[in-house]
Amino acid sequence: MESGTTEEGCSEEAVTSVAVQRDDEVPVENGSLDDDSPARAEDGESSEERKPTEDGVSEEEMEKSKPMNGVNTSRHSQASQNDSTRFSNGSSLQSAAFSSSLSNGSAVGEIPASNRPQSLSSSHSKGDPWYSKPNGHIPSDILRRRERKWLKMVDKWEKMKKTKPEKIKERCRKGIPQSMRSRAWSLLAGIGEMKQKWPNRFQELDEQTGHAKIMDEIQRDLHRTFPEYEMFQSPLGYGQEDLRRILKCYALHTPDTGYCQAMAPVAATLLMIMPAEDAFWMLVSICDHYLDGYYDKGLNALKVDADLFHETLKDVSPAIYKHLEGQHVHPLMYMTEWFMCLYSRTLQWSCLLLILDMFFSEGVKVLFRVGFAILQLTMGKPAQRTQLPDLMDTTQMLRKIPEELLDETVLIPQMMEIKLRRKELERKKNAELQRRLSTTV
């Protein structure tokens, strides 16, 4: 690592002031709510109550596409070749987004029945896909029904996000069907508006030559980005090539920010879901709206949120706060990679997708909740904290979290128990900004 840079490859500078980013300013008009009320049940209706063709999509139409392999839940397992190759040439997503792909009774991208828990906390609705049945198996008609609901919802998206944002939030919390994920993320992030504002922008940037220093930094990071995934293993493969293109285009599009090492795993994750141009615009939305200021050279917004994370932890888990405070473990020592990489270097693949479904709907609040859940799972019990007697033990454990705690059947139920209010986070963030401003005067 070069001197003068952070762990994520961005230079450190003193924090002066940062504009407050509110969750409701994310370009989805986000569907985020002030409350964390559980999603209401809606998937458990019988087929008699809701006809299979109610959304204008026939059963035959929903089963046209060939079965594809599901995504492996291991964080470092090879991604499904179908998911990683079907969009490599930038082809249209229409056929993938509007068709249902079922394999062994499970929708593509849905959690395998063997990995679903038999029960979860009451924070989830009875329509939640993981435990609507005692053995964790979700009938294929319910999976197809969910896809039909998403098809219907995206067809009238503008109306839905204005009149029923809570419905969007509810369905994102249940998990977006894999066949709809690319289009749903694009709508949630508002990339259609950006494409209209800057028509042909990606193509124009793609044809330009990037700045030599930035391109050298990008090139050094390509082989270190998800080398376990076949898509990114070959220097001559489309995975690394598309990743290079996206990162170069973003650096050209936003020269004041340029390139930061933490962008690479985020962009790579997006590439495994959608074609390069859409992944580029998603990266723009993440860096400039969802996490505005996180990737600036001073990491100013990240530092503010790190202090806010530390302060909020005092209310969420006082014992953990006391443990970390006593060892002088500041959130920047462990949550920098979590937040800047959107947990893409931390969580198992299937869990990561579900977290991102919620993140694109609700904003940065989701990152806070995941972070608190990880802390609760790793050091929430007195016996766990006893095994972490000093700073080195604590930080090392947070860098190498036990895999079993990162499974979606463990982490997400824990996360859903944590109640955070967007307005309360805003209030605390404003207070932190005022404190920082007063110390610089």
ZAMARMAR-967416 format. One record per residue (C-alpha): x, z, y. Coordinates in steps of 0.2 Angstrom, whole numbers, padded with zeros to 4 digits, always signed. Each point is the difference from the previous one (the first is absolute). Example, Ala and Ser with C-alpha at 12.3 -4.5 7.8 and 13.67 -1.06 7.14 Angstrom:
+0062+0039-0022;+0006-0003+0017;
END
This chain:
+0000+0000+0000;+0007-0005+0017;+0004+0014+0012;-0013+0003+0014;-0015-0005-0010;-0013+0010-0009;-0004+0000-0018;-0011-0014+0003;+0012-0011+0010;-0007+0004+0017;+0011+0008+0014;-0004+0017+0006;-0003+0003+0018;-0007+0015+0010;-0019+0000+0001;-0008-0002+0017;-0018-0005-0001;-0011-0009-0012;-0017-0007+0003;-0013+0009-0011;-0007-0011-0014;-0017+0004-0005;-0006-0004-0018;-0015-0009+0008;+0012-0012+0010;+0006-0008-0016;-0007-0017+0000;-0013+0002-0013;-0009+0011+0012;+0004+0008-0016;-0015+0007-0008;+0008+0017+0003;-0011+0015+0002;+0002+0017+0007;-0005+0008-0016;+0007+0000-0017;-0017+0001-0009;+0001-0007-0018;-0006-0017-0003;-0018-0002-0006;-0004-0005-0017;-0005-0018-0001;+0008-0008-0016;-0010+0010-0013;-0016-0009+0002;-0007-0008-0015;-0001-0019-0002;-0019+0001+0002;+0002+0008+0017;+0013-0013+0006;-0002-0017-0007;+0016-0009-0006;-0003-0014+0012;-0005+0009+0015;+0014-0005+0011;-0002-0019-0004;+0014+0000-0013;-0004-0004-0018;+0007+0008-0015;+0008-0017-0005;+0008-0002+0017;+0007+0018+0000;+0008-0004-0017;+0008-0017+0003;+0018+0005+0003;+0011+0003-0015;+0005+0018-0005;+0016+0006+0008;+0011+0015-0004;-0003+0016+0009;+0013+0008+0011;+0011+0012-0008;-0002+0018+0007;+0018+0004-0001;+0009+0000+0017;+0015-0010-0006;-0009-0011-0013;+0000-0018+0001;-0015-0006+0011;-0013-0012-0008;+0007-0017+0000;-0017-0007+0004;-0001+0012+0015;+0018-0005+0006;-0001-0019-0003;-0017-0006+0004;+0002+0001+0019;+0018-0005+0001;-0002-0017+0006;-0012+0006+0014;-0015-0008-0008;-0018+0005+0004;-0007+0017-0005;-0017-0006-0001;-0001-0003-0019;+0008+0017-0004;-0010+0010+0013;-0017-0007-0006;+0002+0002-0018;+0000+0014-0012;+0014+0001-0013;-0004+0012-0014;+0013+0004-0014;-0006+0012-0014;-0015+0005+0009;+0010+0006+0016;+0001-0009+0016;+0017-0007+0005;+0009+0014+0010;-0012+0014-0005;+0008+0015-0008;+0001-0001-0019;-0012+0011-0009;+0014+0009-0008;+0007+0005+0017;-0016+0007+0008;-0004+0018-0001;-0015+0007-0008;-0005+0010+0015;+0005+0002+0018;-0004+0011+0014;-0017+0000+0009;+0008-0008+0015;-0004-0017-0008;-0017-0007-0002;-0008-0003-0017;+0002-0018+0003;+0019+0002+0000;+0008-0012-0013;+0010+0013-0008;-0013+0011-0007;-0017-0008+0000;+0002+0001-0019;+0006+0015-0009;+0014-0010-0009;+0006-0008+0016;-0006-0018-0006;-0010-0009+0013;-0012-0013-0007;+0004-0018+0005;-0017-0002+0008;+0004+0014+0012;+0017-0009+0004;-0009-0016+0003;-0013+0008+0011;+0014+0007+0011;+0008-0017+0002;-0017-0007+0004;-0002+0014+0013;+0016-0005+0008;-0004-0018+0000;-0016+0003+0009;+0008+0012+0012;+0015-0012+0005;-0013-0014+0003;-0008+0011+0014;+0016+0009+0005;-0003+0001+0019;-0017+0007-0002;+0006+0013-0013;+0015+0007+0010;-0012+0002+0015;-0015+0007-0008;+0006+0008-0017;+0019+0005+0002;-0004+0015-0011;-0004-0012-0014;+0016-0009+0002;+0009+0016-0001;-0009+0006-0015;+0003-0016-0010;+0019+0000+0005;+0001+0018-0007;-0007-0006-0016;+0014-0013-0001;-0002-0018+0005;-0002-0012-0015;+0017-0009-0003;-0009-0017+0001;-0005+0005+0018;+0014+0010+0006;+0010-0014+0009;-0015-0005+0010;-0006+0018+0003;+0017+0006+0006;+0000-0016+0012;-0017+0005+0007;+0004+0018+0002;+0016-0004+0009;-0008-0013+0011;+0013-0014-0004;-0014-0013+0003;+0000+0004+0019;+0019+0000+0001;+0000-0018-0008;-0012-0006+0012;+0010+0008+0015;+0016-0008-0007;-0005-0016-0009;+0015-0007-0010;+0010+0014+0005;+0007+0004-0017;+0005-0019-0004;+0008-0001+0017;+0011+0016-0003;+0003-0005-0018;+0009-0016+0007;+0011+0010+0012;+0017+0007-0004;+0001+0018+0000;+0013+0010+0010;+0016+0001-0010;+0002+0019+0000;-0018+0003-0005;+0000-0013-0013;+0016+0008-0007;-0009+0017-0001;-0015-0008-0009;+0011-0009-0012;+0009+0016-0005;-0017+0009-0003;-0008-0014-0011;+0008+0005-0016;-0004+0018+0003;-0018-0002+0002;-0009+0003-0017;+0013-0007-0011;-0010+0006-0015;-0013-0013+0004;+0003-0017-0007;-0007-0008+0015;+0014+0007+0011;+0015-0001-0013;+0006-0018+0003;+0009-0004+0017;-0006-0017-0002;-0018+0005-0005;-0015-0002+0011;-0002+0019+0001;+0016+0003+0010;-0002-0016+0009;-0018+0004+0006;+0006+0018+0004;+0014-0007+0011;-0012-0012+0009;-0012+0014+0004;+0013+0012+0007;+0009-0013+0010;-0017-0006+0007;-0005+0018+0005;+0017+0003+0009;-0003-0016+0010;-0018+0004+0003;+0004+0017+0007;+0018+0000+0006;-0001+0017+0009;-0002+0008-0018;+0010-0013-0010;+0003+0005-0018;+0000+0017-0008;+0005+0003-0018;-0016+0009-0004;-0010-0016+0003;+0007-0008-0015;-0009+0010-0014;-0016-0001+0011;+0001-0019+0001;+0005-0001-0018;-0016+0010-0005;-0011-0012+0010;+0008-0015-0008;-0005+0006-0017;-0018-0001+0006;-0001-0015+0012;+0009-0015+0006;+0014+0000+0012;-0009-0004+0016;-0014+0013-0003;+0014+0013-0005;+0009-0004+0017;-0016+0003+0010;-0003+0016-0010;+0017+0006+0004;-0003-0004+0019;-0016+0011-0001;+0009+0014-0009;+0015+0001+0012;-0009-0004+0016;-0017+0009-0003;-0001+0012-0015;+0018+0007+0002;+0003-0005+0018;+0017+0006+0006;+0006+0005-0017;+0012-0014-0002;+0007+0001+0018;+0018+0004+0002;-0003+0018+0005;-0013+0003-0014;-0010+0008+0014;-0017+0000-0008;+0007+0005-0017;+0008+0015+0008;-0016+0005+0009;-0010-0001-0017;+0013+0009-0009;-0002+0015+0012;-0019-0002-0002;+0002+0000-0019;+0010+0016+0001;-0012+0008+0012;-0015-0005-0011;+0008+0006-0016;-0001+0018+0007;-0019-0002-0001;-0001-0010-0016;+0012+0010-0010;+0007+0016+0009;+0011+0005-0015;+0008-0017-0001;+0003+0000+0018;+0008+0017-0001;+0011-0006-0014;+0006-0016+0009;+0002+0009+0017;+0011+0013-0008;+0011-0013-0008;+0001-0010+0016;-0008-0015-0009;-0007-0011+0014;-0012-0014-0005;+0012-0013+0006;+0011+0004-0014;-0013-0005-0013;-0015-0009+0008;+0010-0014+0009;+0000-0011-0015;-0018+0005-0006;-0008-0005+0017;+0011-0015+0005;-0001-0008-0017;-0018+0005-0002;+0005+0009-0016;+0005-0017-0008;+0016+0008-0006;-0008+0016-0006;-0016-0003-0009;-0005-0009-0016;-0007-0017+0002;-0018+0003-0004;+0000+0016+0011;+0008-0009+0014;-0013-0014+0000;-0014+0013+0001;+0009+0010+0014;+0002-0017+0010;-0018-0004-0002;-0004+0016+0009;+0014-0002+0013;-0006-0016+0006;-0017+0007+0002;+0003+0017+0007;+0018-0001+0008;+0015+0012+0001;-0011+0015-0005;+0001-0006-0018;+0019+0001+0001;-0001+0018+0005;-0012+0004-0014;+0011-0007-0013;+0015+0009+0007;-0009+0017+0000;-0006-0004-0018;+0018-0003-0006;+0006+0016+0007;-0015+0010-0007;+0004-0008-0018;+0018+0003+0001;+0001+0017+0008;-0017+0007+0002;+0002+0014-0013;+0012+0015+0003;+0009-0004-0016;+0004-0018+0006;+0007+0007+0016;+0010+0012-0009;+0009-0014-0009;+0005-0007+0017;+0010+0013+0007;+0010-0010+0014;-0001-0015+0010;+0010-0011-0012;-0012+0004-0014;-0015-0003+0010;+0005-0017+0008;+0007-0006-0017;-0017+0003-0008;-0009-0009+0014;+0011-0015-0003;-0003+0000-0019;-0018+0006-0002;-0005+0001-0018;-0009-0016-0005;-0015+0009-0008;-0005+0007+0017;+0000-0017+0008;-0013-0007-0012;-0016-0005+0009;-0010+0012-0011;+0010+0015+0006;+0005-0005+0018;-0017-0007+0007;-0011+0014-0006;+0012+0012+0008;+0001-0010+0016;-0019-0001+0001;-0001+0019+0001;+0009+0000+0016;-0011-0001+0015;+0007-0008+0016;-0009-0005+0015;+0005-0015+0010;-0005+0008+0017;+0010+0016-0005;+0015-0010-0004;-0002-0009+0017;-0001+0016+0009;+0016+0007-0008;+0009-0016+0003;-0004+0000+0018;+0005+0018+0001;+0017-0005-0008;+0002-0014+0012;-0003+0011+0015;+0013+0013-0007;+0013-0014-0002;-0003-0007+0018;+0001+0018+0008;+0017+0003-0009;+0007-0016+0007;-0005+0003+0018;
END
